[in-house]
Amino acid sequence: MEASVEYKRVVIVGGGVAGALLARSVEFHADVFLIDPKEYYEIPWANLRAKVEPDFAKRSLINHKDYLRNTRLVTASGVKVTEKEVLTSDGRWILYDYLVIATGHPYSIPLTRLERLQQFQAEYQKLQSADSVLILGGGPTGVELAGEIVVDFPGKQVTIVHRGSRLLDFIGQKASTKVLDWLKAKHVNVLLNQEVKLDELSEGQKTYETSNGTKVSADCCFICTGLPLSTEWLREGVLSECLDRHGRLMVNEHLLVRGKSNVFAIGDITNVPEIKQGFYAQKHAAVVAKNLKALIKGGKKLTDYCPGTTMAMVSLGRREAVAQFPFTTLIGRFPGMIKSKDLFVGKTRKEMGLEDGD
């Protein structure tokens, strides 16, 4: 009679881009727990398309149980980490042999997939009935949302208010200039070096005043400013000294949290010096999956993570995009063919073991 195999326990906190892919990658190599405050995985770079086409979200919102076959799901948030356990918001202490922090950013979204689908439908109806739209924030989220709106609803007046001196200030000047010219050609009003105080916004508001006194009329408003990191919960516990001054977890070349031999961090919460984009988070997950498998087998040689280049891609509606490559920057149909038509949803579903019809 064969002896039973005792699996090591891997606890992953966060079911976003990196955490979800990692759970799928290691679930048959360990006793895996996925702790996430929602019941589904959301492909984040697809949610702006879902605001103008709600049915698109039926492919980009995936219940965790539909792609995970051998993972224990805990619908809760992480509250505290000790040397051996994670405390969750529902009061459970979960033991771990290996821990992975993948909490990204704190999004205020519904618990269930159905509620999230209904939310997209409501946002679509809000857009459909509006003649004018205000977008607060000119980073990738604000720019992509503006692109979706002006392509699907070309008659609407769109205004972007951005506190920075240029749009997309996380990438190069050339890309920013090309995007600004594209938006202006679509009659988007772009107000730079200005902001609207978020704490002064109210439901049903139709007139907004920027920091320099400019008044903007809009039937609806979308907040697309940057979100904080979801690492505040780590400030009390064994990882408190592992956070840098920006609240990012400091990791080594193996994506192990500095000073820890069994705790990894992946995604936007790491201090890896690279542009924070979803495909880099997926690469983090792939490296940590290899390293977890090696450690579980008793290996000592771990895979290094090589930080990403300055490559970035921002979609501009359904057919166009701007792409920054190491040696050139392009805008138009060619980069749009790479990303904008499907926003990598089919590719991501395939990585999760799902077909588009599932």
C-alpha positions in Angstrom: 0.0 0.0 0.0 1.4 3.4 -1.0 2.2 5.9 1.7 0.0 9.0 1.6 1.7 12.1 0.3 1.7 15.1 2.7 1.4 18.3 0.6 2.9 21.5 1.8 0.4 24.3 2.3 0.5 27.4 0.1 -1.7 30.3 1.1 -2.2 33.0 -1.5 -3.8 36.3 -0.3 -5.4 38.1 -3.2 -7.2 36.6 -6.2 -6.4 39.2 -8.8 -4.1 39.0 -11.9 -1.1 37.5 -10.2 -2.8 35.5 -7.3 -5.4 33.8 -9.5 -2.9 32.6 -12.1 -0.5 31.4 -9.3 -3.2 29.4 -7.6 -4.1 27.7 -10.9 -0.4 27.0 -11.6 0.4 25.3 -8.2 -2.9 23.8 -7.1 -1.9 20.2 -8.0 1.5 20.6 -6.4 0.5 21.8 -2.9 -2.5 22.2 -0.6 -3.5 25.6 -1.9 -5.7 28.2 -0.2 -6.8 31.3 -2.0 -8.0 34.1 0.2 -10.0 36.8 -1.7 -12.8 39.1 -0.7 -14.8 38.3 -3.9 -16.0 35.1 -5.4 -14.6 35.7 -8.9 -11.6 36.7 -10.8 -11.9 39.9 -12.9 -9.6 40.6 -15.9 -8.9 44.2 -14.9 -7.8 45.5 -18.3 -11.2 44.5 -19.7 -13.5 46.3 -17.3 -13.4 49.6 -19.2 -14.8 47.9 -22.3 -17.5 46.4 -20.1 -18.7 49.9 -19.3 -19.6 50.5 -22.9 -20.5 46.9 -23.7 -21.8 45.2 -20.6 -22.0 41.7 -22.2 -18.2 41.8 -22.6 -17.9 41.3 -18.8 -19.5 37.8 -19.2 -16.2 36.7 -20.5 -13.9 38.8 -18.3 -15.6 37.9 -15.0 -14.8 34.3 -14.0 -15.9 32.6 -10.8 -12.9 31.3 -8.9 -14.5 27.8 -8.8 -14.8 27.7 -12.6 -11.0 27.7 -13.2 -9.7 26.3 -9.9 -10.1 22.5 -9.5 -8.0 21.7 -6.4 -7.9 25.0 -4.4 -9.7 25.8 -1.2 -11.4 29.2 -1.5 -11.8 31.5 1.4 -14.0 34.5 0.7 -12.5 37.1 3.0 -9.7 39.6 3.3 -6.3 39.1 5.0 -6.1 41.0 8.3 -2.8 39.9 9.9 0.2 37.7 9.2 2.2 35.8 11.8 5.2 33.6 11.3 2.9 30.6 10.7 -0.6 31.8 10.1 -2.8 34.3 8.3 -5.8 35.9 10.1 -8.8 36.6 7.8 -11.6 39.1 8.1 -14.0 36.4 9.0 -11.9 35.4 12.0 -10.2 32.3 10.6 -6.5 31.5 11.3 -5.0 29.7 8.4 -1.7 27.9 8.8 0.8 28.1 5.9 4.1 26.5 4.9 4.5 29.1 2.1 2.7 32.4 1.9 2.2 34.6 -1.1 0.9 38.2 -0.8 -0.8 39.3 -4.0 -3.3 41.9 -2.8 -2.7 44.6 -5.4 -5.0 47.6 -4.9 -8.2 47.9 -2.7 -11.1 47.9 -5.2 -14.6 48.6 -4.0 -16.4 46.0 -6.1 -19.3 43.6 -5.3 -18.9 40.2 -3.7 -20.6 38.1 -6.5 -20.1 37.9 -10.2 -23.8 38.6 -10.8 -23.7 41.8 -8.8 -20.6 42.9 -10.7 -22.4 42.2 -14.1 -25.4 44.3 -12.8 -23.0 47.1 -11.9 -21.6 47.2 -15.4 -25.1 47.3 -16.8 -25.9 50.3 -14.6 -22.8 52.1 -15.6 -23.6 51.5 -19.3 -27.1 52.9 -18.8 -25.6 56.0 -17.1 -23.2 56.5 -20.0 -26.0 55.9 -22.6 -28.2 58.6 -21.1 -25.5 61.2 -20.7 -24.6 63.9 -23.2 -21.4 64.8 -21.4 -18.9 62.8 -19.4 -16.2 63.9 -16.9 -13.2 61.6 -16.3 -11.0 62.4 -13.3 -7.5 61.1 -14.0 -5.4 60.9 -17.1 -3.4 57.8 -16.4 -4.0 54.5 -18.3 -7.5 54.0 -16.8 -8.8 57.4 -17.6 -7.3 57.4 -21.1 -8.6 54.0 -22.0 -12.1 54.9 -20.7 -12.1 58.1 -22.8 -11.1 56.0 -25.8 -13.9 53.5 -25.2 -16.5 56.3 -24.9 -15.5 58.4 -27.9 -15.3 55.3 -30.2 -18.7 53.8 -29.0 -20.5 57.1 -28.3 -18.9 59.6 -30.7 -21.5 62.2 -30.0 -20.7 62.6 -26.3 -18.6 65.5 -25.0 -15.8 64.0 -22.9 -13.5 65.9 -20.6 -10.4 64.6 -18.8 -9.1 66.5 -15.8 -5.6 65.4 -14.9 -3.4 66.8 -12.1 -0.1 66.0 -14.0 1.5 68.1 -16.7 1.0 65.3 -19.3 -1.2 62.3 -19.8 0.1 58.8 -19.1 3.0 60.1 -17.1 4.1 56.6 -16.2 5.5 56.2 -19.7 7.5 58.4 -22.1 6.7 61.9 -23.4 6.4 60.7 -27.0 3.5 58.3 -26.1 1.8 61.0 -24.0 2.0 63.5 -26.9 0.6 61.0 -29.4 -2.3 60.1 -27.1 -3.1 63.8 -26.5 -3.2 64.5 -30.2 -5.4 61.4 -30.7 -7.9 62.5 -28.0 -8.0 66.1 -29.3 -8.8 64.8 -32.8 -11.8 63.0 -31.2 -12.9 66.3 -29.6 -11.9 65.3 -26.1 -11.3 68.3 -23.8 -8.1 67.7 -21.8 -7.4 69.9 -18.7 -3.8 69.3 -17.4 -2.3 70.5 -14.1 -5.7 70.6 -12.5 -7.8 68.4 -10.3 -11.2 68.1 -8.7 -11.4 67.4 -5.0 -12.9 63.9 -4.7 -14.2 64.5 -1.2 -16.5 67.3 -2.5 -18.2 65.2 -5.1 -21.9 64.4 -4.6 -24.5 62.1 -6.2 -26.3 63.8 -9.1 -23.7 66.6 -9.4 -23.7 68.3 -12.8 -21.2 71.1 -12.4 -17.6 70.6 -11.3 -14.9 73.1 -10.4 -11.2 72.3 -10.9 -8.3 73.5 -8.7 -7.7 76.5 -10.9 -11.3 77.6 -11.1 -12.3 76.0 -14.4 -16.0 75.0 -14.4 -16.9 71.8 -16.2 -20.5 70.7 -16.9 -21.0 66.9 -17.1 -24.0 64.6 -16.8 -21.9 61.9 -15.2 -18.4 61.5 -13.7 -16.0 58.6 -13.5 -13.1 58.6 -11.0 -10.0 57.1 -12.6 -7.3 58.4 -10.3 -4.7 56.0 -8.9 -5.6 53.7 -6.1 -3.4 53.1 -3.0 -1.7 49.8 -2.4 -3.5 47.1 -0.4 -0.7 46.7 2.1 -1.9 48.7 5.1 -3.1 45.4 6.7 0.5 44.3 6.8 1.7 47.2 9.0 0.9 45.1 12.1 2.5 41.7 11.9 5.7 40.0 10.9 5.9 41.8 7.5 5.7 45.3 8.9 9.5 45.9 8.6 9.4 44.5 5.0 7.5 47.5 3.6 9.4 50.4 2.0 8.4 54.1 2.4 5.9 53.8 -0.4 4.1 50.8 1.2 5.5 48.2 -1.2 6.9 44.9 -0.1 10.6 44.7 -0.6 11.5 41.5 -2.5 14.7 39.9 -3.7 15.5 38.5 -7.2 13.4 35.4 -6.5 10.4 37.6 -5.4 10.8 36.3 -1.8 10.1 39.1 0.7 13.4 40.3 2.0 14.5 38.4 5.1 11.9 35.7 4.6 12.5 32.2 3.2 8.9 31.1 2.8 7.0 34.4 2.0 6.7 35.7 -1.6 5.1 38.9 -2.9 3.8 39.4 -6.5 2.1 42.1 -8.5 1.9 45.8 -8.0 2.6 45.6 -4.3 6.3 44.7 -4.9 9.1 47.2 -5.1 10.4 45.6 -8.4 11.6 48.6 -10.4 9.3 48.3 -13.5 6.1 49.7 -14.9 3.2 48.3 -13.0 1.1 46.5 -15.6 -0.9 43.3 -15.6 1.4 41.3 -17.9 4.3 41.8 -15.5 2.2 40.6 -12.6 1.5 37.5 -14.6 5.2 37.0 -15.1 5.7 37.4 -11.3 3.2 34.6 -10.9 5.0 32.3 -13.4 8.4 32.8 -11.6 6.9 32.2 -8.1 5.1 29.1 -9.4 8.5 27.7 -10.5 10.1 28.6 -7.2 7.3 27.1 -5.0 7.5 23.9 -7.0 11.3 23.8 -6.5 11.0 24.5 -2.8 8.3 21.9 -2.3 10.5 19.3 -3.9 13.3 20.2 -1.6 15.3 22.1 -4.2 17.6 25.1 -3.4 18.1 26.6 -6.9 15.5 29.2 -7.5 14.5 31.1 -10.6 15.4 34.8 -10.8 12.8 37.4 -11.9 14.2 39.9 -14.5 12.3 43.3 -14.2 10.4 44.3 -17.2 11.4 46.9 -19.8 9.7 50.2 -20.4 7.2 48.4 -22.8 3.6 49.4 -22.2 0.4 49.4 -24.3 -2.7 51.5 -23.8 -5.8 50.8 -25.9 -7.8 53.5 -27.6 -11.2 52.1 -28.3 -11.8 48.9 -30.2 -9.3 49.2 -33.0 -6.4 51.5 -32.0 -3.8 51.7 -29.3 -0.5 53.4 -28.3 2.4 51.1 -27.7 5.8 52.0 -26.2 8.5 49.6 -27.1 12.2 49.9 -26.0 13.2 51.5 -29.3 10.1 53.1 -30.7 6.6 54.3 -29.9 3.6 53.5 -32.2 0.0 54.6 -32.3 -2.9 53.5 -34.4 -4.2 50.2 -35.9 -1.1 48.1 -35.7 -0.7 48.2 -31.9 -4.5 48.1 -31.8 -4.4 44.7 -33.6 -2.3 43.4 -30.7 -4.5 44.5 -27.8 -7.6 46.5 -28.5 -10.0 44.1 -30.3 -10.2 41.5 -27.5 -8.1 43.1 -24.8 -6.3 39.7 -24.3 -9.5 38.2 -22.7 -9.4 35.1 -24.9 -5.7 34.6 -24.2 -6.2 35.1 -20.4 -9.2 32.7 -20.3 -7.0 30.1 -22.1 -4.3 30.5 -19.5 -6.9 29.8 -16.9 -7.9 26.6 -18.8 -11.2 28.0 -20.1 -12.5 28.4 -23.6 -14.5 31.4 -24.6 -17.8 29.4 -24.6 -17.3 28.1 -21.0 
